[in-house]
């Protein structure tokens, strides 16, 4: 039985399934106006691990993650660069999927786009207006949060707190709002902005109305789990929930949020490792498995400090795991060790305790290596199988390697290190590009550059 921390109740509780054997999950996806950053990567990997584990246990998972392809940031970039907004969203979405593939995150079961659901959003907003749960101002249609009895559940504060200044400043704005926390459902468009027709005037949906419509359409009422980054807990997820509750609908039964990627001072960040500004940079300069390993060794609710030494340690640990797989290649196949698998399952069922799961992996590797050293394949074989079973369930793909590095390729790697030492970064980048064009994965750490297929 999987127990997860539920943000709404602020407690670890069983993930109770609406339908036995099936799990319905909604994850708030990207707003496609720029490259995916390291925080996006953490969100994607955390919930990919969750999905893989659920499927490994034999459950049928419907995993929905949306694409927000109309939003203020998209319009602002379009106007700033004098480009069609669709050009921005299409190219940025392609970059998103390239990054997801690079970090081994599986495609969702469904990927709804906000622009595909505008008619349904207008219909839902109309229902709120008809029931006097929403009202029109000079700049749009707003949700009346005082009509929702438990508004603030995910914010961990009351409406009185928000009125006195305790609310998130993002939700405070229009002068005609009845309450500072009232949020926009429909924004009237300005000239030269994208717009859709509605009974209240041409405009576009508010961000908070998009996910509630898409999740309920694809997953139905009372779906099992709503996920996203900690920064979405309030106001976004609270405002999604408010619309559904106001209309008398049962929304998500469980809420799950991952922690931030932070710098050394504990500040939320999206850039952190030297020349790595986004996920595509990470994939280019490092073994992308390293980021997954870093996150596996951190609890999903805790902040992660991501720096050069952290990535270097993960790369080194991966080299050790790959070497173990290569060494164990000659060991006969066997069923995974039952006790090890049971311990793994217990760790994961305890609020997705991946640090403990990875500790089990490394302990099992040491035990298997000792058995191989003593020539006891009967002991080693089930331990090797358990390591491969667990890492496979976590999406951490290990490789036995076996590719000899030609002398000329090693020479290029050495020349790359020499260029970096001489601060000739243009030459170093050119050598890296040549190696990657030839199909080599290039990893540069403080100990130097290594290449592998």
C-alpha positions as CSV (number, residue, x, y, z in Angstrom):
1,X,0.0,0.0,0.0
2,X,1.5,3.3,-1.1
3,X,1.4,6.1,1.5
4,X,2.1,9.6,0.3
5,X,2.1,13.0,1.9
6,X,-1.1,14.8,1.1
7,X,-0.7,18.6,1.0
8,X,-4.4,19.1,1.7
9,X,-4.4,17.2,5.0
10,X,-0.7,17.9,5.7
11,X,-0.2,14.2,6.6
12,X,1.1,11.0,5.1
13,X,-1.8,8.8,4.2
14,X,-2.8,6.0,1.9
15,X,-3.2,6.8,-1.8
16,X,-6.8,5.5,-1.9
17,X,-7.7,4.6,-5.5
18,X,-11.1,5.5,-7.0
19,X,-11.0,2.3,-9.0
20,X,-9.1,-0.8,-7.9
21,X,-6.0,-1.5,-10.0
22,X,-6.0,1.9,-11.7
23,X,-4.4,5.2,-10.9
24,X,-5.5,8.6,-12.3
25,X,-2.9,11.3,-12.1
26,X,-2.8,14.9,-13.3
27,X,0.5,16.8,-13.3
28,X,0.6,20.5,-14.2
29,X,2.9,20.7,-17.2
30,X,5.0,23.6,-18.7
31,X,4.0,27.0,-19.9
32,X,5.9,26.9,-23.3
33,X,7.5,30.3,-23.6
34,X,11.2,29.3,-23.0
35,X,13.5,26.4,-22.4
36,X,12.9,23.9,-19.6
37,X,15.0,24.8,-16.6
38,X,16.3,22.6,-13.8
39,X,13.2,23.1,-11.6
40,X,11.1,21.8,-14.4
41,X,13.4,18.8,-14.6
42,X,13.0,18.0,-11.0
43,X,9.2,18.1,-11.3
44,X,9.3,15.9,-14.4
45,X,11.7,13.3,-12.9
46,X,9.9,13.1,-9.5
47,X,6.6,12.2,-11.1
48,X,8.2,10.0,-13.7
49,X,9.7,8.0,-10.8
50,X,6.2,7.8,-9.1
51,X,4.6,6.7,-12.4
52,X,7.3,4.1,-13.0
53,X,7.0,2.7,-9.5
54,X,3.2,2.5,-9.7
55,X,3.4,0.6,-13.0
56,X,6.1,-1.6,-11.6
57,X,3.7,-2.7,-8.9
58,X,1.2,-3.7,-11.6
59,X,-1.1,-0.7,-11.5
60,X,-2.6,0.7,-14.7
61,X,-1.7,4.4,-14.7
62,X,-3.4,7.2,-16.6
63,X,-0.9,10.0,-16.4
64,X,-2.2,13.3,-17.8
65,X,0.1,16.3,-18.0
66,X,-0.9,19.5,-19.9
67,X,0.8,22.1,-22.1
68,X,-0.1,25.7,-21.3
69,X,0.1,27.3,-24.7
70,X,-1.7,30.5,-24.0
71,X,-0.6,32.7,-21.1
72,X,0.7,36.2,-20.3
73,X,4.3,35.2,-20.5
74,X,3.8,33.8,-24.0
75,X,2.1,37.0,-25.2
76,X,4.8,39.2,-23.6
77,X,7.5,37.3,-25.4
78,X,5.6,37.4,-28.7
79,X,5.2,41.2,-28.5
80,X,8.8,41.7,-27.3
81,X,10.2,39.7,-30.2
82,X,7.5,40.6,-32.8
83,X,6.8,37.0,-33.4
84,X,3.6,35.1,-33.7
85,X,2.7,33.5,-30.4
86,X,2.1,30.2,-32.0
87,X,5.7,30.2,-33.3
88,X,7.0,30.5,-29.7
89,X,4.7,27.8,-28.3
90,X,5.5,25.3,-31.0
91,X,9.2,25.7,-30.8
92,X,9.3,25.8,-27.0
93,X,7.1,22.7,-26.8
94,X,9.5,20.8,-29.2
95,X,12.4,21.9,-26.9
96,X,10.4,20.6,-23.9
97,X,10.0,17.1,-25.4
98,X,13.6,17.0,-26.4
99,X,14.6,17.8,-22.8
100,X,12.2,15.2,-21.4
101,X,13.6,12.5,-23.8
102,X,17.1,13.5,-22.7
103,X,16.4,12.9,-19.0
104,X,14.5,9.7,-19.7
105,X,11.0,11.0,-18.7
106,X,8.2,9.0,-20.4
107,X,5.5,10.7,-22.4
108,X,2.2,11.3,-20.6
109,X,-0.8,9.1,-21.5
110,X,-2.6,12.4,-22.5
111,X,-1.1,15.8,-23.2
112,X,-4.0,18.3,-23.4
113,X,-3.2,21.8,-24.7
114,X,-5.0,24.8,-23.2
115,X,-6.0,26.2,-26.6
116,X,-7.9,22.9,-27.3
117,X,-10.2,23.5,-24.4
118,X,-11.2,27.2,-24.6
119,X,-14.8,26.4,-25.4
120,X,-15.1,24.1,-22.4
121,X,-13.5,26.8,-20.2
122,X,-16.0,29.3,-21.4
123,X,-18.8,26.9,-20.5
124,X,-17.5,26.3,-17.0
125,X,-17.0,30.0,-16.4
126,X,-20.6,30.6,-17.6
127,X,-21.8,28.1,-15.0
128,X,-20.0,30.0,-12.3
129,X,-21.4,33.3,-13.5
130,X,-25.0,31.9,-13.7
131,X,-24.7,30.7,-10.1
132,X,-23.4,34.1,-8.9
133,X,-20.1,32.5,-8.0
134,X,-18.2,34.8,-10.4
135,X,-18.7,38.4,-11.6
136,X,-17.6,40.7,-14.4
137,X,-15.3,43.7,-14.0
138,X,-13.8,46.1,-16.6
139,X,-10.9,43.8,-17.3
140,X,-12.4,40.3,-17.0
141,X,-14.5,37.8,-15.2
142,X,-13.4,37.0,-11.6
143,X,-14.0,34.1,-9.2
144,X,-15.7,35.1,-5.9
145,X,-13.6,33.1,-3.5
146,X,-15.9,33.9,-0.5
147,X,-18.4,31.6,-2.2
148,X,-16.0,28.7,-1.4
149,X,-16.4,27.7,2.2
150,X,-12.9,26.2,2.6
151,X,-11.0,28.5,0.3
152,X,-7.3,28.6,1.4
153,X,-7.0,24.8,2.2
154,X,-3.8,24.4,0.1
155,X,-2.7,27.9,1.0
156,X,-2.6,27.0,4.7
157,X,-4.3,30.3,5.5
158,X,-7.8,31.7,5.8
159,X,-9.5,34.4,3.8
160,X,-9.2,36.8,6.8
161,X,-5.4,36.2,6.6
162,X,-5.4,37.1,2.9
163,X,-7.5,40.2,3.4
164,X,-5.0,41.4,6.1
165,X,-2.1,40.9,3.8
166,X,-1.2,37.3,4.4
167,X,-2.1,36.1,0.8
168,X,0.2,35.7,-2.1
169,X,0.7,39.0,-3.8
170,X,0.1,37.4,-7.3
171,X,-3.6,37.2,-6.5
172,X,-3.9,40.9,-5.5
173,X,-4.6,43.3,-8.4
174,X,-7.8,44.6,-10.0
175,X,-9.4,47.5,-8.1
176,X,-12.9,46.2,-8.8
177,X,-12.3,42.8,-7.1
178,X,-14.7,42.1,-4.2
179,X,-11.9,40.3,-2.2
180,X,-8.1,40.6,-2.7
181,X,-7.9,36.9,-3.3
182,X,-10.5,36.8,-6.1
183,X,-8.8,35.6,-9.3
184,X,-9.4,36.1,-13.0
185,X,-11.3,33.4,-14.9
186,X,-11.5,35.2,-18.2
187,X,-9.2,38.1,-19.3
188,X,-10.5,40.6,-21.8
189,X,-8.0,41.0,-24.6
190,X,-6.2,44.2,-25.5
191,X,-5.6,45.1,-29.2
192,X,-3.2,42.8,-31.0
193,X,-3.5,40.1,-28.4
194,X,-4.8,36.6,-29.1
195,X,-8.5,36.2,-28.2
196,X,-11.5,33.9,-28.3
197,X,-15.2,34.8,-28.2
198,X,-17.2,34.6,-25.0
199,X,-20.5,35.9,-23.7
200,X,-18.6,38.6,-21.7
201,X,-16.4,39.8,-24.5
202,X,-13.4,38.6,-26.5
203,X,-10.5,37.4,-24.4
204,X,-8.6,34.4,-23.2
205,X,-8.9,32.1,-20.2
206,X,-7.2,32.7,-16.9
207,X,-4.4,30.3,-16.1
208,X,-6.2,28.8,-13.1
209,X,-9.2,27.8,-15.2
210,X,-7.2,25.7,-17.7
211,X,-6.1,22.8,-15.6
212,X,-9.4,22.3,-13.8
213,X,-11.3,21.9,-17.1
214,X,-8.7,19.6,-18.7
215,X,-8.2,17.4,-15.6
216,X,-11.9,16.8,-15.1
217,X,-12.5,16.2,-18.8
218,X,-9.8,13.5,-19.1
219,X,-9.8,12.0,-15.6
220,X,-13.3,12.6,-14.3
221,X,-14.5,13.7,-10.9
222,X,-12.7,12.4,-7.8
223,X,-9.5,11.5,-9.7
224,X,-6.8,10.0,-7.5
225,X,-3.8,12.4,-7.5
226,X,-3.0,15.9,-8.5
227,X,0.7,16.8,-8.7
228,X,3.1,19.7,-9.3
229,X,5.9,21.8,-8.0
230,X,5.6,23.4,-4.5
231,X,5.3,26.8,-6.2
232,X,2.0,25.8,-7.7
233,X,0.4,24.8,-4.4
234,X,-0.9,28.4,-4.0
235,X,-2.5,30.2,-5.8
236,X,-2.7,27.9,-8.8
237,X,-3.8,24.6,-7.3
238,X,-6.0,26.2,-4.7
239,X,-7.7,28.2,-7.4
240,X,-8.2,25.1,-9.6
241,X,-9.8,23.4,-6.6
242,X,-12.0,26.4,-5.7
243,X,-13.7,26.4,-9.1
244,X,-14.5,22.7,-9.0
245,X,-15.7,22.8,-5.4
246,X,-17.9,25.9,-6.1
247,X,-19.6,23.9,-8.9
248,X,-20.2,21.0,-6.5
249,X,-17.7,18.7,-8.2
250,X,-15.4,16.3,-6.4
251,X,-11.9,17.2,-7.4
252,X,-8.6,15.5,-6.7
253,X,-8.6,13.1,-3.7
254,X,-4.9,13.6,-3.0
255,X,-2.4,16.4,-3.6
256,X,1.4,15.9,-4.0
257,X,4.0,18.6,-4.4
258,X,7.8,18.3,-4.9
259,X,10.3,20.7,-3.4
260,X,12.5,23.3,-5.0
261,X,15.9,23.3,-6.6
262,X,17.9,25.8,-4.5
263,X,21.3,27.5,-4.4
264,X,23.7,27.3,-1.5
265,X,21.8,30.0,0.4
266,X,18.6,28.1,0.1
267,X,16.9,30.3,-2.6
268,X,14.7,28.8,-5.2
269,X,16.5,28.8,-8.6
270,X,16.5,27.4,-12.1
271,X,20.2,28.0,-12.9
272,X,22.9,26.5,-10.8
273,X,25.8,24.6,-12.3
274,X,28.4,26.7,-14.0
275,X,27.6,26.7,-17.7
276,X,24.3,24.9,-17.3
277,X,21.4,27.2,-17.7
278,X,18.7,24.7,-18.6
279,X,18.0,21.1,-19.0
280,X,19.3,20.9,-22.6
281,X,22.6,22.3,-21.4
282,X,22.7,19.7,-18.7
283,X,22.1,16.9,-21.2
284,X,24.8,18.3,-23.4
285,X,27.5,18.7,-20.8
286,X,26.8,15.8,-18.4
287,X,25.5,12.3,-18.2
288,X,21.8,13.2,-17.9
289,X,21.3,10.2,-15.6
290,X,23.3,12.1,-13.0
291,X,20.4,14.5,-12.4
292,X,18.0,11.6,-11.8
293,X,20.5,10.0,-9.4
294,X,20.8,13.3,-7.5
295,X,17.0,13.5,-7.1
296,X,16.7,9.8,-6.2
297,X,19.1,10.4,-3.3
298,X,17.0,13.4,-2.1
299,X,13.5,13.1,-0.7
300,X,11.0,14.6,-3.2
301,X,9.6,17.0,-0.6
302,X,13.0,18.4,0.4
303,X,14.9,21.2,-1.3
304,X,17.8,20.1,-3.5
305,X,21.0,22.0,-3.7
306,X,22.5,21.4,-7.1
307,X,26.1,22.4,-7.6
308,X,29.2,21.1,-9.4
309,X,30.4,18.9,-6.6
310,X,26.9,17.3,-6.4
311,X,26.8,16.5,-10.1
312,X,30.4,15.2,-10.0
313,X,29.6,12.9,-7.2
314,X,26.6,11.5,-9.1
315,X,28.6,11.0,-12.2
316,X,31.2,9.1,-10.2
317,X,28.5,7.0,-8.5
318,X,27.1,6.1,-11.9
319,X,30.5,5.0,-13.2
320,X,30.6,2.7,-10.2
321,X,27.2,1.3,-10.9
322,X,28.0,0.8,-14.6
323,X,31.2,-0.9,-13.7
324,X,29.3,-3.2,-11.4
325,X,26.9,-4.1,-14.2
326,X,29.9,-4.9,-16.5
327,X,31.5,-7.0,-13.8
328,X,28.3,-8.9,-13.1
329,X,27.7,-9.7,-16.8
330,X,29.3,-13.1,-16.4
331,X,27.1,-14.0,-13.4
332,X,24.2,-16.4,-14.3
333,X,20.7,-14.9,-14.4
334,X,18.4,-15.5,-11.5
335,X,15.2,-14.2,-9.9
336,X,15.8,-11.0,-7.9
337,X,16.5,-11.5,-4.2
338,X,13.1,-11.4,-2.5
339,X,14.2,-9.7,0.7
340,X,15.9,-6.9,-1.2
341,X,12.8,-6.3,-3.3
342,X,10.6,-6.3,-0.2
343,X,12.8,-3.7,1.4
344,X,12.7,-1.6,-1.8
345,X,8.9,-1.8,-1.9
346,X,8.7,-0.9,1.8
347,X,10.9,2.2,1.3
348,X,8.9,3.4,-1.7
349,X,5.5,2.8,-0.1
350,X,6.7,5.1,2.8
351,X,6.1,8.4,1.1
352,X,8.3,7.5,-1.9
353,X,11.5,7.3,0.2
354,X,13.9,7.1,-2.7
355,X,17.0,8.0,-0.6
356,X,16.4,4.7,1.3
357,X,15.7,2.9,-1.9
358,X,19.1,4.0,-3.3
359,X,20.8,3.1,-0.1
360,X,19.4,-0.4,-0.6
361,X,20.8,-0.4,-4.1
362,X,24.3,0.5,-3.0
363,X,24.3,-1.9,-0.1
364,X,23.2,-4.7,-2.5
365,X,25.9,-3.8,-4.9
366,X,28.5,-4.1,-2.2
367,X,27.1,-7.5,-1.1
368,X,27.0,-8.7,-4.7
369,X,30.6,-7.6,-5.3
370,X,31.7,-9.5,-2.2
371,X,30.0,-12.6,-3.4
372,X,31.6,-12.2,-6.8
373,X,35.0,-11.8,-5.2
374,X,34.6,-15.0,-3.3
375,X,33.3,-16.8,-6.5
376,X,29.9,-17.5,-4.9
377,X,27.6,-16.9,-8.0
378,X,24.7,-18.6,-6.2
379,X,24.7,-15.7,-3.7
380,X,25.7,-13.0,-6.2
381,X,23.1,-13.8,-8.9
382,X,19.9,-12.8,-7.1
383,X,21.5,-9.7,-5.7
384,X,22.6,-8.6,-9.2
385,X,19.1,-9.2,-10.5
386,X,17.7,-7.2,-7.6
387,X,19.9,-4.2,-8.4
388,X,18.8,-4.3,-12.0
389,X,15.1,-4.7,-11.1
390,X,15.2,-1.7,-8.7
391,X,17.1,0.6,-10.9
392,X,14.9,-0.3,-13.8
393,X,11.8,0.5,-11.8
394,X,13.3,3.9,-11.0
395,X,14.2,4.8,-14.5
396,X,17.9,4.7,-13.8
397,X,19.3,2.9,-16.7
398,X,22.7,1.3,-16.2
399,X,25.1,0.3,-18.9
400,X,27.8,-2.4,-19.0
401,X,29.7,-0.3,-21.4
402,X,32.1,-2.3,-23.4
403,X,32.9,0.3,-26.1
404,X,36.6,0.8,-26.5
405,X,37.6,4.4,-26.9
406,X,39.8,4.8,-30.0
407,X,43.1,6.6,-29.5
408,X,42.1,9.6,-31.6
409,X,39.0,10.1,-29.5
410,X,40.9,10.0,-26.3
411,X,43.3,12.5,-27.8
412,X,40.4,14.9,-28.5
413,X,39.2,14.5,-25.0
414,X,42.7,15.4,-23.7
415,X,42.8,18.3,-26.0
416,X,39.5,19.5,-24.7
417,X,40.9,19.4,-21.2
418,X,44.0,21.3,-22.3
419,X,41.9,24.0,-23.9
420,X,39.8,24.4,-20.8
421,X,42.9,24.7,-18.7
422,X,44.1,27.4,-21.0
423,X,40.7,29.1,-20.8
424,X,40.2,28.7,-24.5
425,X,36.6,27.8,-24.2
426,X,35.8,28.3,-27.8
427,X,38.3,25.6,-28.8
428,X,37.0,23.3,-26.0
429,X,33.4,23.8,-27.2
430,X,34.4,23.0,-30.7
431,X,36.1,19.8,-29.6
432,X,33.0,18.8,-27.6
433,X,30.8,19.4,-30.6
434,X,33.0,17.2,-32.8
435,X,32.9,14.3,-30.2
436,X,29.2,14.6,-29.8
437,X,28.7,14.7,-33.6
438,X,30.5,11.4,-33.7
439,X,28.1,9.9,-31.3
440,X,30.1,10.1,-28.1
441,X,28.7,11.2,-24.7
442,X,31.1,13.8,-23.3
443,X,31.3,14.2,-19.5
444,X,33.6,16.9,-18.0
445,X,34.1,17.1,-14.3
446,X,36.9,18.5,-12.1
447,X,38.8,15.3,-12.7
448,X,38.8,15.8,-16.5
449,X,36.8,14.7,-19.5
450,X,35.7,11.2,-20.2
451,X,33.8,9.9,-23.3
452,X,31.5,6.9,-23.7
453,X,28.9,5.6,-26.2
